């Protein structure tokens, strides 16, 4: 791989928002590593689509809830490409229910995957990027983390925590040329929203439609710009949902 090609690691890159981000970064010239938990075939499809765009790609099996696996994924990227320019923390899950019905396991699993997993990867990536004196960390949050949402105490808390982590990283890493930002999607047309009442959702969105994974990917590519001047910010991509 030519030395001038930048590299990116996108978690949860086998489908939905993660896949769109991986493809958009590839179109911008990045070599991209995508991670997956249980769908290696889907991850490989993303890899092949990236390679078809003319940039290197690889798939990495990763349970972000495991700190050792997160470090191993970062190590693999460094062994293969020698640098990490962009980290996109997209992997996550939901276990929705009202708080009075929420089990300890439902709480812990969502916090561990959505917040602790991002922390593990941010910690490892920060060490790499500080040495490079360059890098961009982009965390996929949610409007739930900004405004709360009934039935999502665990998810909203995890995403609010992710926003706090992002702002702290921005302050800690800026002196080394590393930027950290978050993207907060609203209702995006993915598997996660497929079972929701589409008509009612669209009525609540000023722009009149659900977002697409590509809408999120555009914001990610903007924040991934190596010459950017934005850090510590949360870009809400929701079609004006909560105006």
Secondary structure as a PSIPRED ss2 file (coil, helix, strand):
# PSIPRED VFORMAT (PSIPRED V4.0)

   1 X C   1.000  0.000  0.000
   2 X C   1.000  0.000  0.000
   3 X C   1.000  0.000  0.000
   4 X C   1.000  0.000  0.000
   5 X C   1.000  0.000  0.000
   6 X C   1.000  0.000  0.000
   7 X E   0.000  0.000  1.000
   8 X E   0.000  0.000  1.000
   9 X E   0.000  0.000  1.000
  10 X E   0.000  0.000  1.000
  11 X C   1.000  0.000  0.000
  12 X C   1.000  0.000  0.000
  13 X C   1.000  0.000  0.000
  14 X C   1.000  0.000  0.000
  15 X C   1.000  0.000  0.000
  16 X H   0.000  1.000  0.000
  17 X H   0.000  1.000  0.000
  18 X H   0.000  1.000  0.000
  19 X H   0.000  1.000  0.000
  20 X H   0.000  1.000  0.000
  21 X H   0.000  1.000  0.000
  22 X H   0.000  1.000  0.000
  23 X H   0.000  1.000  0.000
  24 X H   0.000  1.000  0.000
  25 X H   0.000  1.000  0.000
  26 X H   0.000  1.000  0.000
  27 X H   0.000  1.000  0.000
  28 X C   1.000  0.000  0.000
  29 X C   1.000  0.000  0.000
  30 X C   1.000  0.000  0.000
  31 X E   0.000  0.000  1.000
  32 X E   0.000  0.000  1.000
  33 X E   0.000  0.000  1.000
  34 X E   0.000  0.000  1.000
  35 X E   0.000  0.000  1.000
  36 X E   0.000  0.000  1.000
  37 X C   1.000  0.000  0.000
  38 X C   1.000  0.000  0.000
  39 X C   1.000  0.000  0.000
  40 X H   0.000  1.000  0.000
  41 X H   0.000  1.000  0.000
  42 X H   0.000  1.000  0.000
  43 X H   0.000  1.000  0.000
  44 X H   0.000  1.000  0.000
  45 X H   0.000  1.000  0.000
  46 X H   0.000  1.000  0.000
  47 X H   0.000  1.000  0.000
  48 X H   0.000  1.000  0.000
  49 X H   0.000  1.000  0.000
  50 X H   0.000  1.000  0.000
  51 X H   0.000  1.000  0.000
  52 X H   0.000  1.000  0.000
  53 X C   1.000  0.000  0.000
  54 X C   1.000  0.000  0.000
  55 X C   1.000  0.000  0.000
  56 X C   1.000  0.000  0.000
  57 X E   0.000  0.000  1.000
  58 X E   0.000  0.000  1.000
  59 X E   0.000  0.000  1.000
  60 X E   0.000  0.000  1.000
  61 X E   0.000  0.000  1.000
  62 X C   1.000  0.000  0.000
  63 X C   1.000  0.000  0.000
  64 X C   1.000  0.000  0.000
  65 X C   1.000  0.000  0.000
  66 X C   1.000  0.000  0.000
  67 X H   0.000  1.000  0.000
  68 X H   0.000  1.000  0.000
  69 X H   0.000  1.000  0.000
  70 X H   0.000  1.000  0.000
  71 X H   0.000  1.000  0.000
  72 X H   0.000  1.000  0.000
  73 X H   0.000  1.000  0.000
  74 X H   0.000  1.000  0.000
  75 X H   0.000  1.000  0.000
  76 X H   0.000  1.000  0.000
  77 X H   0.000  1.000  0.000
  78 X H   0.000  1.000  0.000
  79 X H   0.000  1.000  0.000
  80 X H   0.000  1.000  0.000
  81 X H   0.000  1.000  0.000
  82 X C   1.000  0.000  0.000
  83 X C   1.000  0.000  0.000
  84 X C   1.000  0.000  0.000
  85 X C   1.000  0.000  0.000
  86 X E   0.000  0.000  1.000
  87 X E   0.000  0.000  1.000
  88 X E   0.000  0.000  1.000
  89 X E   0.000  0.000  1.000
  90 X C   1.000  0.000  0.000
  91 X C   1.000  0.000  0.000
  92 X C   1.000  0.000  0.000
  93 X C   1.000  0.000  0.000
  94 X C   1.000  0.000  0.000
  95 X C   1.000  0.000  0.000
  96 X C   1.000  0.000  0.000
  97 X E   0.000  0.000  1.000
  98 X C   1.000  0.000  0.000
  99 X H   0.000  1.000  0.000
 100 X H   0.000  1.000  0.000
 101 X H   0.000  1.000  0.000
 102 X C   1.000  0.000  0.000
 103 X C   1.000  0.000  0.000
 104 X H   0.000  1.000  0.000
 105 X H   0.000  1.000  0.000
 106 X H   0.000  1.000  0.000
 107 X H   0.000  1.000  0.000
 108 X H   0.000  1.000  0.000
 109 X H   0.000  1.000  0.000
 110 X H   0.000  1.000  0.000
 111 X H   0.000  1.000  0.000
 112 X H   0.000  1.000  0.000
 113 X H   0.000  1.000  0.000
 114 X H   0.000  1.000  0.000
 115 X H   0.000  1.000  0.000
 116 X H   0.000  1.000  0.000
 117 X H   0.000  1.000  0.000
 118 X H   0.000  1.000  0.000
 119 X H   0.000  1.000  0.000
 120 X H   0.000  1.000  0.000
 121 X H   0.000  1.000  0.000
 122 X H   0.000  1.000  0.000
 123 X H   0.000  1.000  0.000
 124 X H   0.000  1.000  0.000
 125 X H   0.000  1.000  0.000
 126 X H   0.000  1.000  0.000
 127 X H   0.000  1.000  0.000
 128 X H   0.000  1.000  0.000
 129 X H   0.000  1.000  0.000
 130 X H   0.000  1.000  0.000
 131 X H   0.000  1.000  0.000
 132 X H   0.000  1.000  0.000
 133 X C   1.000  0.000  0.000
 134 X C   1.000  0.000  0.000
 135 X E   0.000  0.000  1.000
 136 X E   0.000  0.000  1.000
 137 X E   0.000  0.000  1.000
 138 X E   0.000  0.000  1.000
 139 X E   0.000  0.000  1.000
 140 X E   0.000  0.000  1.000
 141 X C   1.000  0.000  0.000
 142 X C   1.000  0.000  0.000
 143 X H   0.000  1.000  0.000
 144 X H   0.000  1.000  0.000
 145 X H   0.000  1.000  0.000
 146 X H   0.000  1.000  0.000
 147 X H   0.000  1.000  0.000
 148 X C   1.000  0.000  0.000
 149 X C   1.000  0.000  0.000
 150 X C   1.000  0.000  0.000
 151 X C   1.000  0.000  0.000
 152 X E   0.000  0.000  1.000
 153 X H   0.000  1.000  0.000
 154 X H   0.000  1.000  0.000
 155 X H   0.000  1.000  0.000
 156 X H   0.000  1.000  0.000
 157 X H   0.000  1.000  0.000
 158 X H   0.000  1.000  0.000
 159 X H   0.000  1.000  0.000
 160 X H   0.000  1.000  0.000
 161 X H   0.000  1.000  0.000
 162 X H   0.000  1.000  0.000
 163 X H   0.000  1.000  0.000
 164 X H   0.000  1.000  0.000
 165 X H   0.000  1.000  0.000
 166 X H   0.000  1.000  0.000
 167 X H   0.000  1.000  0.000
 168 X H   0.000  1.000  0.000
 169 X H   0.000  1.000  0.000
 170 X H   0.000  1.000  0.000
 171 X H   0.000  1.000  0.000
 172 X H   0.000  1.000  0.000
 173 X H   0.000  1.000  0.000
 174 X H   0.000  1.000  0.000
 175 X H   0.000  1.000  0.000
 176 X H   0.000  1.000  0.000
 177 X C   1.000  0.000  0.000
 178 X E   0.000  0.000  1.000
 179 X E   0.000  0.000  1.000
 180 X E   0.000  0.000  1.000
 181 X E   0.000  0.000  1.000
 182 X E   0.000  0.000  1.000
 183 X E   0.000  0.000  1.000
 184 X E   0.000  0.000  1.000
 185 X E   0.000  0.000  1.000
 186 X C   1.000  0.000  0.000
 187 X C   1.000  0.000  0.000
 188 X E   0.000  0.000  1.000
 189 X C   1.000  0.000  0.000
 190 X C   1.000  0.000  0.000
 191 X H   0.000  1.000  0.000
 192 X H   0.000  1.000  0.000
 193 X H   0.000  1.000  0.000
 194 X C   1.000  0.000  0.000
 195 X C   1.000  0.000  0.000
 196 X C   1.000  0.000  0.000
 197 X C   1.000  0.000  0.000
 198 X H   0.000  1.000  0.000
 199 X H   0.000  1.000  0.000
 200 X H   0.000  1.000  0.000
 201 X H   0.000  1.000  0.000
 202 X H   0.000  1.000  0.000
 203 X H   0.000  1.000  0.000
 204 X H   0.000  1.000  0.000
 205 X C   1.000  0.000  0.000
 206 X C   1.000  0.000  0.000
 207 X C   1.000  0.000  0.000
 208 X C   1.000  0.000  0.000
 209 X C   1.000  0.000  0.000
 210 X C   1.000  0.000  0.000
 211 X E   0.000  0.000  1.000
 212 X C   1.000  0.000  0.000
 213 X H   0.000  1.000  0.000
 214 X H   0.000  1.000  0.000
 215 X H   0.000  1.000  0.000
 216 X H   0.000  1.000  0.000
 217 X H   0.000  1.000  0.000
 218 X H   0.000  1.000  0.000
 219 X H   0.000  1.000  0.000
 220 X H   0.000  1.000  0.000
 221 X H   0.000  1.000  0.000
 222 X H   0.000  1.000  0.000
 223 X H   0.000  1.000  0.000
 224 X H   0.000  1.000  0.000
 225 X C   1.000  0.000  0.000
 226 X C   1.000  0.000  0.000
 227 X C   1.000  0.000  0.000
 228 X C   1.000  0.000  0.000
 229 X C   1.000  0.000  0.000
 230 X C   1.000  0.000  0.000
 231 X C   1.000  0.000  0.000
 232 X C   1.000  0.000  0.000
 233 X C   1.000  0.000  0.000
 234 X E   0.000  0.000  1.000
 235 X E   0.000  0.000  1.000
 236 X E   0.000  0.000  1.000
 237 X E   0.000  0.000  1.000
 238 X C   1.000  0.000  0.000
 239 X C   1.000  0.000  0.000
 240 X C   1.000  0.000  0.000
 241 X C   1.000  0.000  0.000
 242 X C   1.000  0.000  0.000
 243 X C   1.000  0.000  0.000
